[in-house]
Amino acid sequence: MPQWTHLHFAIWIRGGQAGAVEALQRDDAAIARAPRLAGGRRRRAAVPARLHGPATLLLVAAVAVAAAGFARGFRWLIGLGVATWAGSSDPLEAASSLPRWRLAAAVAVAVFAATAIGRRAMARYHQRLGMASVAAAARGEGPGPSLAGSLTRAAGTLAASAGLTSIGRESAIIETGGSLGASAARLTGRPVAPLASAGIAAAFSAAYHAPLAAVLYTREHLGAGRAGGVGQPSSRSTALPGATAYAAGGAVAGFAATRFLFGSGTIFPAGHHPLSGQTVALSLVALIPAYAASRIFFLVREQLAARTARAGDAPEAWLRWIGPLALAVAAGTAVATAPGTAGNGMEAIEQAATGATVALALTLMAGKLVATTFAIGAGAPGGIVSPSMAVAAGAALTTFHAVAELGVTLPGSWWDGALVAMAVGLAASVRSPLVAIVMVAEMTGDLRLVPLSALIVGACYLLDSGVARLQAVPLPLLAGNASRIVLDDDA
């Protein structure tokens, strides 16, 4: 009797116990009958993507543990790099202790070096690089990502993060996770989409401690399991069976490895009273400011990054590099002006749970927006999920302070309001409403946030739809076509 898994039970429910056993036996037999290549290796026959036997399930677990281990090691290397030259692994403490000129120079050099590494990777690996390539692999399309290319881009993110750049480090983790899954599939002759989905979900879950959001991210944002492109309706002929189930398995395995093997816990403190009427009122007060700041953040950084990319095709070398150099200097100046913008934003957000000062609120809203925009605009490989949450939380806290200065008493916990505003930032900037509803709740370990997050994200969606209808030329808003496009900083 073969070993049963959640996938076998799914087939059992649909087609009976005997059908599940027969499917497993057919898969193993198909591999056994495969013709041999030179040297005695077997050419693996094409088998259904939904089920490949216990060996594939063990491979999923191995990919998930490898992705979680990479996430752990990547964060450790960043901390080691910062501590080596700045004296502390904490980016905020390190940035605050450095002379402003030295901090500005270090960030500028880090951004420029990361941009050079990213351009080198793009020149060599082309379409087999970035989150778009990983997303295509999860849909069963394209040549698939290059693991060497993903690691090269990760080196660029490592250089930027170790230099205290205001940039998200998680994009490198998630892209590498997807590349690990795709590479494992190619090496073992199995379909790429399920294992790539498992690797992406495992890396996302390990990076953010959010397994449910990881599954939704692969399905909603990357389009895992839907051949033909993100946002295209699936049918029996276009759906890729098993990709979502494998993503779920990868997310759970990645979370378990992070939690029990590497001892990591929740990222943010839990809310105080997220189901209270006071928190609802705070969330409504913060909705429009958080949405506006997040939308501005999205539009400005993508337009700036697009201009830099176009300049990269210039025939003269100095024209190709003058823009990134200027933006790198601007990024360094921004971080030196507001040292609280150093790092990906997680540490600064956590400070808001205990001391949401005006200075911290403005640093999160305006400083983070400017510093990250310059770094991404220069071409440094990195993500925007963490900075987007920081910008939205800062906009909410700034609004609370402004209302309080007008003499209006805002009851309730401002931290609860900031947590809900972070969901708005994810919805508006990453353009994934379902991910936004559950992700912040999982990062705090407080699922009481889910109902209110769903309410506010729904209001954000309606607001976004209304703004889109007012545009003569529709902008890439949450309800528009850009929600179907995967960008390389969408992690």
Buried (B, 14 or more C-beta within 10 A) or exposed (E): EEEBBEBBEBBBEEEEEEEBBEBBEBBBEBBEEBEEEEEEEEEBBEBBBBBBBBEBBEBBBBBBBBBBBBBBEBBEBBBEBBBEEBEBBBBBBBBBEBEBEEBBBBBBBBBBBBBBBBBBBBEEBEBBBBBBBBBBBBBBBBBBBBBBBBBBBBBBBBBBBBBBBBBBBBBBBBBBBBBBBBBBBBEBBBBBBBBBBBBBBBBBBBBBBBBBBBBBBBBBBBBBBBBBBBEEEEEEEBBBBBBBBBBBBBBBBBBBBBBEEBEBEBBBBBBBEBEBEBBBBBBBBBBBBBBBBBBBBBBBBBEBBEEBBEBBEEEEEEEBBEBBBBBBBBBBBBBBBBBBBBBBBBBBBEBBBEEBEBEBBBBBBBBBBBBBBBBBBBBBBBBBBBBBBBBBBBBBBBBBBBBEEEEEEBEBBBBBBBBBBBBBBBBBBBBBBBBBBBBBBBBBBBBBBBBBBBBBBEBBBEBBEEBBEEEEEBBBBBBBEBBBBBBBBBB
